[in-house]
């Protein structure tokens, strides 16, 4: 049987990983915002990054709810 402490530790590690990914996407989005004109590829990348950030945010919120 897995202890509650073990689950909380795993959730914290996963939460840290998700937060790190979220921040990485934010950094890239900020780089794209600095450009005057985006290529079609960059526009697509921007949209994908925004979707990924939202998914990560949802996952982090779920982990926080489960941990509390």
SVG drawing of the C-alpha trace seen along z (x, -y; Angstrom):
<svg xmlns="http://www.w3.org/2000/svg" viewBox="-9 -45 22 47">
<polyline fill="none" stroke="black" stroke-width="0.4" points="0.0,0.0 1.3,-3.5 1.4,-5.9 -0.2,-9.4 3.2,-11.0 4.6,-9.1 1.7,-10.3 2.1,-13.9 5.9,-13.7 5.1,-12.3 2.5,-15.0 5.0,-17.7 7.6,-16.3 5.1,-16.2 3.8,-19.6 7.3,-21.0 7.8,-19.4 4.5,-20.8 5.4,-24.2 8.8,-24.1 7.2,-23.2 4.6,-25.9 7.3,-28.5 9.3,-27.3 6.3,-27.8 5.8,-31.3 9.4,-32.2 9.0,-31.2 5.7,-33.0 7.4,-36.2 10.1,-35.8 7.4,-35.5 5.6,-38.6 8.7,-40.7 8.6,-40.0 6.9,-42.6 5.7,-40.0 5.3,-36.3 5.8,-33.7 2.9,-31.3 5.0,-28.6 5.5,-31.0 1.8,-31.8 1.0,-28.1 3.7,-27.6 2.2,-30.4 -1.3,-28.9 0.1,-25.5 2.0,-26.9 -1.0,-28.6 -3.0,-25.4 -0.2,-23.5 0.0,-26.1 -3.7,-25.8 -3.5,-22.0 -0.6,-22.2 -2.4,-24.7 -5.4,-22.4 -3.2,-19.5 -1.5,-21.5 -4.8,-22.6 -6.0,-19.0 -2.9,-17.9 -3.3,-20.7 -6.9,-19.6 -5.9,-16.0 -3.1,-16.9 -5.3,-18.9"/>
</svg>
